[in-house]
């Protein structure tokens, strides 16, 4: 099942820069692993924001929830999840 996910990161002003930098490095490595594993299928930056639109593949709601919670910056991220279904007018079936 595919999910479109909007993620916006908002680190609190009280979080130290070195901690933010560490979290960013960990989040990048984690997202790249999920991409290589085929779970994080697309990753698009939102211009002018610390945010992205992504497409994930998961077996269902429980798995997408676990995937999103596993991202190191999850506690500082607002997330909107939209389940996707194939559109009958789409040429591509993948």
Secondary structure, 3 states (H helix, E strand, C coil): CEEEEEEEECCCCCCCHHHHHHHHHHHHHHHHHHHHCCCEEEEEECCCCCEEEEEEECCCHHHHHHHHHHCCCHHHEEEEEEEECCCCCCCCCC
